[in-house]
Amino acid sequence: MTHDIRPQPALAGAQPLAEIGTGRRSFIRGLAAAGLATGLAACGGGSDDPAVPSVAYNHGVASGDPLADRVILWTRLSTVATEPVTVRWTVASDAAFATVVASGEARAEASRDWTVKVDAAGLQPGTRYFYRFAVGAQVSPVGRTRTLPTGSVSQVRLAVFSCSNYPAGYFNVYAEAARRDDLDATVHLGDYIYEYAQGGYASATAQALGRLSDPANEILSLADYRRRYAQYRSDADLQALHAAAPMIAVWDDHEFTNDAWRDGAENHQPATEGPWATRRATASQVWHEWMPVRSGADLLQIDRSFDFGNLLSLHMLDTRVAGRDQQLDYAAFFGSSGFNAAGLTAAVANPSRQLLGAGQTQRLQQRLTASTATWQVLGQQVLMGRMNIPAPILFEALNPGTGVSVAAYSAIATKAATNPASLTAGERAILAQPAIPYNLDAWDGYAAARETVLGTARSLNKNLVVLAGDTHNAWASDLLDAAGNRVGVEFATSSVTSPGFESIFPDNPATLAASLTQLIGPLEYCDTARRGYLLITADASQCRADWVYVNTVTSRTYAASTDRPLRVLPGATGRRVVAV
């Protein structure tokens, strides 16, 4: 289906219906039919009571971290008030709010950037609800949410997202998913925002699209991070996604800064940007302010689990800042004698290298042990599947002219298989080089930590499904331990807007995908050029993955399509990627 949606101003708030383009107007009409647009006309209105401050809900509403009896509700007030503002919240079983099931009051204040988060309790399991906020007669848009089911559950459906860089394009992927009425929850695996300055990463068309980053500088201070979240949450498509279903989210690196780890980041310079601990604390504080997550005393501990009855347990992890050791660097393994493959292998296999950290690893093991659900799903950031590629291909990508392209390598490999006697000495030398991880920032750079997780799942005889983001490309891989035992599968989502391999490898995307699946043993599927999201549908017989793509993020008019579905079956004879 093709959707025609008129562009919006980059920093627009909640728009009146008259300002919304034809396609979006029809979408809002659909939401209104379900009760989700109730109160939109009141969003920008002032208060007639001088004792009640004037407010607007320019960043919409959201819900998240659902449990069987409660869910987090979120909004933010745009106001000139200086004193705390009392906000009423209401949850109903119907869109008209005829049957109110929970209500209360919360405070919005400057110390939390005027955000409001409440844990609405006393709800029934597996039930759809509607919610809204009000300050006096000023009523927010209505959101739709759902609690987790208990007992015997026949199906769970999740939409999975990652990597939404505002200046890179429109959030058509969010818009497409927001149209669904069948999601139990959405799952965001991080890079919800990006930290770069105007003109930074993937910003070539930002000015033409009206999506220049705000603030203009790389975000560093408390005010900077808050302004960047405010810009992202001003986007109508992201607001629609949040209003349509509860979100379960974790962060990745760009909520902090590029290639973050426990004690630093590639894009943080302490000499000019201050202590890393300060920036990390600032970024985590604002993430908790703006995201509909259940926050504890330790804002850096975000791993948690969600049980969808007896069918699926979703374990959300932090592979980024809580316990990660610093990433290895390929440059450290090049010397006067060339590439030190043995040194890299030894470093990657170092048993002391941590990705989750000891505490989080122990909590995950305890949760896997306790859960009796059919499917054990890990919601985390980086690829767990083994992505070893021939060294000459990686060298060419890192430093053009020092290796060979994927197409050239594939041609040499085909020649070796069909007519080995015709290989030149140079071609034999290329084939003799080892296969090495293409991304040391992923689990491939932390091999012992991966073995611990896979070993736990295998020893407990669990059906493991790993969800991943981060790479801006879609992947499906079999998960094998070091001994070659099949443990589970990994389904990885493409990005919302951030560019994928098409910006690095000049090969035709279809050719590249075919070559990669041929060269990488555990890899069963990849798409290296399209933006989209991953739809997971689980029942007792299978866990199915569908990749939903949009054909553009640089136009409001886009077409959506679904690629070939894949699935994994439970049990020791399953646990591998197979066709539907």
Beta strands, then each sheet from edge to edge (+ up, - down):
strand 1: 2-3
strand 2: 55-56
strand 3: 61-64
strand 4: 71-76
strand 5: 78-79
strand 6: 85-92
strand 7: 100-108
strand 8: 115-120
strand 9: 128-135
strand 10: 138-139
strand 11: 143-146
strand 12: 156-161
strand 13: 185-188
strand 14: 247-249
strand 15: 260-261
strand 16: 264-265
strand 17: 304-308
strand 18: 312-316
strand 19: 334-335
strand 20: 338-339
strand 21: 375-379
strand 22: 388-390
strand 23: 435-437
strand 24: 463-468
strand 25: 474-480
strand 26: 486-492
strand 27: 523-527
strand 28: 531-538
strand 29: 543-550
strand 30: 558-562
strand 31: 566-568
strand 32: 578-579
sheet 1: 1+ 30- 29+ 28- 12+ 13+ 14+
sheet 2: 1+ 30- 29+ 31- 32+
sheet 3: 2+ 5-
sheet 4: 3+ 4- 8+
sheet 5: 7+ 6- 9+ 10-
sheet 6: 7+ 6- 9+ 11-
sheet 7: 15+ 16-
sheet 8: 17+ 18- 21- 24- 26- 25+ 27-
sheet 9: 19+ 20-
sheet 10: 22+ 23-
end
